Every structure is written in structure tokens, then in C-alpha cells.
Amino acid sequence: MIIDPNANDMGGSGPRPKVRPGRKLVHAVGVEFAKSMAGNPKADVRFVVISDPDETNGQSDVSGFVWLNFVMIDSALWKLQQMSRAVGWTTPFDTEDQKAVTKVLMNAPIWVELELETYNGKQRLGLTRRGQLFSQFGGEMTEAMQQVVKSGVEYHKQGAAGNFNRQSKPKPPQGGQAFFDGDDIPF
């Protein structure tokens, strides 16, 4: 097999952009189920940016990743309920059914407003704490958006299969379970 470094892109994903604060259209591409530090069940969700209306000076966050978590305790279920409404889910589901939760989370793209927050003395990107956390996307997914989602799902599968964390460094198993199925992408 011959590789020509001067040829057009051969399909590699290349480096992903670091996501900046602002309004982003995101789609869930992977869900990992584990326990929180307090021992509560949680879903860590990897989202990929599929549209960046805050693009400036040719810089776009499209194809960058954002992680959000959903802790499955009574006082935090409002967040998952709000997310399910934003993706257009209309039927009840059991938070202990990981396949059902994953299907809901990966049902459709959503709008989020991201801002920098301080957590354990470090700055990280998180959801704005003002108003609605998730908003419904009223448009149609373009072919380009679908390709970004498919690429993100594949990237997540490879990372989960290789047991990598968010910084792509190996980590020991922690009893969590990853669930994803490319056939569950709703397009």
C-alpha cells in the first residue's frame, strides 16, 4: 500500500478542535455507564459539535467533543428529563435500562450553551447554569452533520474498546460499562 503525503485527505480524522464557550449544536455519540465518586449510578455522555454558530475568524468547533454527565439520583433526574424533551422523546423510560437511556440520549441533536466553569480548582467547559440547559433543534440534519456524528460514534467506539479516558490516556477499568451501537443512530 502506498501513502502519498501530498494527496487529498485519505479519511483520517486529524486533530479535533478544542471546543470554546458559546452556543453549539451537539449530538451524543457515546454513553458510558459508571458510578459517581459518591457511588451513585451515572451516564457520562460524549457529544460532538455538529454546528457552531459562534464560528469566528474561520475557527469552528465542529467535530470537537464535549462531555456531560447525568447522575441517576432523584434530585438530578430533572436534567435527564430536560434532555429527553430536547431530543423529542415522548415516552417514559427506565433510567436503570442502559439501552433505553442511550437511545434517548442519542435520539437527536440539541442546542447547548457552554461556558467555562471552575471544578476542583481547574477550568473546564460546562453547561451554562442560566435557563434551559438543552434546547430542541428544529432543523434537518445535513449530510455533513450526519458524517460528523458517524465519525464521532466511531471515534468513541475505538476509545471505549481501547479503554481510554477523555484525554486519550489509558486508564484502568473502574467497573463502568460502555454502550453504543452504530445502528442506533437515528438517521
Phi, psi and chi 1 to 4 in degrees:
 res  aa     phi    psi   chi1   chi2   chi3   chi4
   1 MET       -  131.9 -162.8  176.3  -66.3      -
   2 ILE  -104.0  134.3  -53.9  -70.6      -      -
   3 ILE  -111.4  127.0  -58.2  -67.2      -      -
   4 ASP  -108.1  106.6 -179.2   -4.7      -      -
   5 PRO   -62.4  -17.9  -12.6   21.0      -      -
   6 ASN   -93.6   -4.1  -59.4  -50.3      -      -
   7 ALA   -77.5  168.4      -      -      -      -
   8 ASN   -60.8  164.7  -70.1  -23.9      -      -
   9 ASP   -50.3  131.8 -177.9   13.8      -      -
  10 MET   -95.3   15.4  -63.0  178.3   70.3      -
  11 GLY   106.4   -4.8      -      -      -      -
  12 GLY   -67.8  152.1      -      -      -      -
  13 SER   -80.9  -24.7   61.5      -      -      -
  14 GLY    67.3 -178.5      -      -      -      -
  15 PRO   -68.2  143.6   23.0  -29.0      -      -
  16 ARG   -93.5  145.0  -67.8 -172.2 -180.0  -92.8
  17 PRO   -70.1  150.7   24.2  -31.4      -      -
  18 LYS   -78.2  126.9 -177.0  175.5  179.8  179.6
  19 VAL   -75.6  132.3  178.5      -      -      -
  20 ARG  -100.7  161.5  -62.2  163.3  -65.0  153.1
  21 PRO   -59.5  155.1  -22.5   32.8      -      -
  22 GLY   133.4 -175.9      -      -      -      -
  23 ARG   -81.7  129.4 -174.6  170.3  164.3   83.5
  24 LYS  -136.6  145.1  -47.3  -68.5  177.5 -164.7
  25 LEU   -96.0  119.4 -177.3   62.5      -      -
  26 VAL  -124.9  159.2  -61.0      -      -      -
  27 HIS  -136.7  133.6 -161.7  -65.4      -      -
  28 ALA   -66.0  136.1      -      -      -      -
  29 VAL  -124.2   -6.5  -65.6      -      -      -
  30 GLY  -169.4  148.0      -      -      -      -
  31 VAL  -133.3  131.4 -178.8      -      -      -
  32 GLU  -121.0  128.0  -63.4  175.0    8.0      -
  33 PHE  -100.2  133.1  -66.1   90.9      -      -
  34 ALA  -155.9 -167.0      -      -      -      -
  35 LYS  -110.6  141.8  -62.6  -83.8 -175.4 -165.8
  36 SER   -71.9  172.3   69.1      -      -      -
  37 MET   -60.5  -26.1  -68.1  179.2   83.2      -
  38 ALA   -86.1   -0.8      -      -      -      -
  39 GLY    90.0    9.4      -      -      -      -
  40 ASN   -89.9  147.9  -62.8  -50.0      -      -
  41 PRO   -65.7  143.0   16.5  -21.6      -      -
  42 LYS  -148.5  160.9   69.2  173.6 -177.9  165.4
  43 ALA  -119.4  118.4      -      -      -      -
  44 ASP   -92.6  123.6  -71.1  -36.4      -      -
  45 VAL  -116.1  127.4 -175.2      -      -      -
  46 ARG   -94.9  123.4 -178.3 -169.1  -59.4 -122.7
  47 PHE  -109.4  149.3  -69.6   87.4      -      -
  48 VAL  -115.0  139.5   66.9      -      -      -
  49 VAL   -75.7  125.2  176.6      -      -      -
  50 ILE  -111.2  -11.4   60.6  173.2      -      -
  51 SER  -154.6  138.3 -179.6      -      -      -
  52 ASP  -129.8   89.8 -179.5    9.5      -      -
  53 PRO   -67.5  -14.7   21.4  -27.6      -      -
  54 ASP   -89.9   14.7  -67.5  -27.1      -      -
  55 GLU   -54.0  130.2 -178.8  176.9  -22.9      -
  56 THR  -134.1  140.0   54.2      -      -      -
  57 ASN    49.5   39.2  -60.0  -33.4      -      -
  58 GLY    77.1   -0.2      -      -      -      -
  59 GLN   -89.7  124.1  -78.3 -169.3  -52.5      -
  60 SER  -126.5  146.9  171.2      -      -      -
  61 ASP   -94.4    5.0  -64.6  -14.7      -      -
  62 VAL   -58.1  131.4  170.0      -      -      -
  63 SER    85.3   -0.4   81.9      -      -      -
  64 GLY   -78.8  155.9      -      -      -      -
  65 PHE  -104.8  147.8  -69.8  123.3      -      -
  66 VAL  -132.7  133.9  177.3      -      -      -
  67 TRP  -105.4  133.9  -75.0   87.7      -      -
  68 LEU  -131.8  151.6  -58.3  174.0      -      -
  69 ASN  -123.0  153.4   64.9   53.0      -      -
  70 PHE  -127.5  110.1  -63.4   85.9      -      -
  71 VAL   -86.0  133.4 -179.6      -      -      -
  72 MET   -94.1   63.0  -52.9  -60.9  179.5      -
  73 ILE  -124.9  155.2   58.1  173.3      -      -
  74 ASP   -49.8  -43.8  -71.8  -20.8      -      -
  75 SER   -73.4   -9.2   62.4      -      -      -
  76 ALA  -117.4   -0.3      -      -      -      -
  77 LEU   -68.5  -18.0  -70.1  178.8      -      -
  78 TRP   -57.8  -34.5   63.9  -91.1      -      -
  79 LYS   -66.0  -43.7 -171.1  173.5  164.4 -175.1
  80 LEU   -68.6  -36.0 -174.4   57.1      -      -
  81 GLN   -64.0  -43.6 -178.7 -173.9   39.3      -
  82 GLN   -62.9  -40.4 -167.4  180.0   99.2      -
  83 MET   -63.1  -43.1  171.2   74.1 -178.8      -
  84 SER   -63.4  -36.1   65.8      -      -      -
  85 ARG   -66.7  -40.8  -71.4  177.3 -178.9  154.1
  86 ALA   -65.1  -32.7      -      -      -      -
  87 VAL   -86.3    1.6  -61.6      -      -      -
  88 GLY    82.7   20.1      -      -      -      -
  89 TRP   -78.0  132.5 -159.7  -98.5      -      -
  90 THR  -120.1   -4.9   58.3      -      -      -
  91 THR  -112.3  147.1   56.2      -      -      -
  92 PRO   -60.8  150.8  -21.4   32.0      -      -
  93 PHE  -144.0  156.0   60.0   97.3      -      -
  94 ASP   -92.2  123.5 -175.4   -9.4      -      -
  95 THR   -68.4  -13.8   60.3      -      -      -
  96 GLU   -86.4   -8.9  -66.8  179.0   15.1      -
  97 ASP   -93.0   98.7 -179.1  -15.3      -      -
  98 GLN   -61.8  -36.5  -66.5  179.4   -6.8      -
  99 LYS   -64.8  -40.8  -82.9 -168.7  163.0 -164.1
 100 ALA   -66.1  -44.6      -      -      -      -
 101 VAL   -61.1  -44.7  170.8      -      -      -
 102 THR   -61.8  -42.7  -60.4      -      -      -
 103 LYS   -62.1  -41.6 -164.7  169.2 -172.4  173.7
 104 VAL   -63.1  -51.2  169.3      -      -      -
 105 LEU   -61.6  -32.7  -69.0  167.6      -      -
 106 MET   -98.4   15.3  -64.8 -179.3   72.6      -
 107 ASN   -70.7  -36.2 -170.6   54.2      -      -
 108 ALA  -164.4  161.4      -      -      -      -
 109 PRO   -72.6  156.6   23.4  -28.5      -      -
 110 ILE  -138.6  157.3   55.3  164.9      -      -
 111 TRP   -91.2  137.3  -72.8  105.9      -      -
 112 VAL  -133.6  154.9  -65.4      -      -      -
 113 GLU  -112.6  117.1 -178.0   74.2   31.5      -
 114 LEU  -105.4  144.0  -59.1  170.7      -      -
 115 GLU  -143.5  160.5   63.6 -176.0   18.2      -
 116 LEU   -76.2  138.5  -71.4  175.4      -      -
 117 GLU  -135.2  158.1   63.7 -177.2   11.5      -
 118 THR  -101.8  126.9  -58.2      -      -      -
 119 TYR  -135.8  122.2 -179.0   76.8      -      -
 120 ASN    52.0   40.1  -72.8  -21.7      -      -
 121 GLY    79.5    2.6      -      -      -      -
 122 LYS  -121.2  148.9  -65.0 -177.2 -179.7  179.0
 123 GLN   -86.4  138.7  -77.1 -150.4  -45.7      -
 124 ARG  -146.9  164.7   68.4  177.1 -170.4 -177.4
 125 LEU   -84.9  133.4 -152.4   55.8      -      -
 126 GLY  -146.1  174.6      -      -      -      -
 127 LEU   -71.0  143.7  -68.8  170.9      -      -
 128 THR   -63.4  147.2 -175.9      -      -      -
 129 ARG   -95.6   10.0  -62.7  -68.2  179.5 -143.2
 130 ARG  -102.1  125.8  -62.9  177.4  -56.4  -87.0
 131 GLY    68.6 -149.5      -      -      -      -
 132 GLN   -69.9  127.2 -171.5   81.8    3.3      -
 133 LEU   -73.8  -39.5  -62.9 -177.6      -      -
 134 PHE  -125.3  137.7  -48.2  103.8      -      -
 135 SER  -124.8  146.1  -58.5      -      -      -
 136 GLN   -71.3  141.2 -166.7  165.3   22.3      -
 137 PHE   -91.1  121.4  172.3   59.0      -      -
 138 GLY   -95.2    1.7      -      -      -      -
 139 GLY   -97.9 -170.1      -      -      -      -
 140 GLU  -103.3  142.4  -67.7  -69.6  -38.6      -
 141 MET   -73.4  127.0  -67.6 -107.5  -49.8      -
 142 THR   -79.4  167.1   65.8      -      -      -
 143 GLU   -59.7  -40.7 -176.3   66.7   32.8      -
 144 ALA   -62.6  -41.9      -      -      -      -
 145 MET   -62.7  -43.4  -70.6  174.8  177.3      -
 146 GLN   -60.9  -38.9  -68.6  176.2   14.3      -
 147 GLN   -65.8  -39.9  -78.5  -55.1  114.9      -
 148 VAL   -63.4  -41.4  170.9      -      -      -
 149 VAL   -64.8  -47.1  171.7      -      -      -
 150 LYS   -60.1  -42.6  -73.1  177.8 -176.8  175.5
 151 SER   -63.2  -40.9  171.3      -      -      -
 152 GLY   -65.5  -40.1      -      -      -      -
 153 VAL   -62.1  -46.0  167.4      -      -      -
 154 GLU   -62.3  -43.6 -163.2   54.7   40.3      -
 155 TYR   -60.4  -43.8 -173.6   89.8      -      -
 156 HIS   -64.4  -42.7 -175.6   80.9      -      -
 157 LYS   -58.0  -45.3  -79.2 -176.9 -176.8 -179.4
 158 GLN   -63.8  -42.0  -69.3  172.0    2.5      -
 159 GLY   -66.3  -42.2      -      -      -      -
 160 ALA   -67.8  -39.3      -      -      -      -
 161 ALA   -66.0  -34.3      -      -      -      -
 162 GLY   -88.3    0.1      -      -      -      -
 163 ASN    56.6   57.5 -159.6   19.2      -      -
 164 PHE  -106.5  150.8  -67.7   95.8      -      -
 165 ASN   -95.1 -169.8   69.8   11.2      -      -
 166 ARG   -64.7  -22.0  -63.6  173.6 -165.0  157.7
 167 GLN   -98.5   11.1  -73.0   77.9   36.7      -
 168 SER    60.8   33.6  -62.4      -      -      -
 169 LYS  -107.7  140.0  -63.5  175.8 -172.3  168.0
 170 PRO   -57.7  144.7  -21.5   30.6      -      -
 171 LYS  -136.8  152.7   68.2  176.1 -178.8  179.3
 172 PRO   -73.6  151.6   23.8  -30.0      -      -
 173 PRO   -59.9  142.1  -16.9   26.2      -      -
 174 GLN  -123.3   21.3  -63.1  178.9   -4.9      -
 175 GLY    81.7    4.1      -      -      -      -
 176 GLY   -78.7  167.0      -      -      -      -
 177 GLN  -133.3  131.1  175.5 -175.2    1.1      -
 178 ALA   -96.1  139.5      -      -      -      -
 179 PHE  -133.1  127.8  176.6   82.8      -      -
 180 PHE  -162.1  150.8   44.9   77.7      -      -
 181 ASP  -151.7  114.6 -177.4  -11.9      -      -
 182 GLY   -54.7  -24.4      -      -      -      -
 183 ASP   -72.7  -13.1  -65.1  -23.6      -      -
 184 ASP   -86.0   -2.9  -75.0  -11.6      -      -
 185 ILE   -68.2  126.0  -58.6  172.8      -      -
 186 PRO   -80.4   31.7   29.2  -34.4      -      -
 187 PHE  -143.5      -   48.7   80.8      -      -
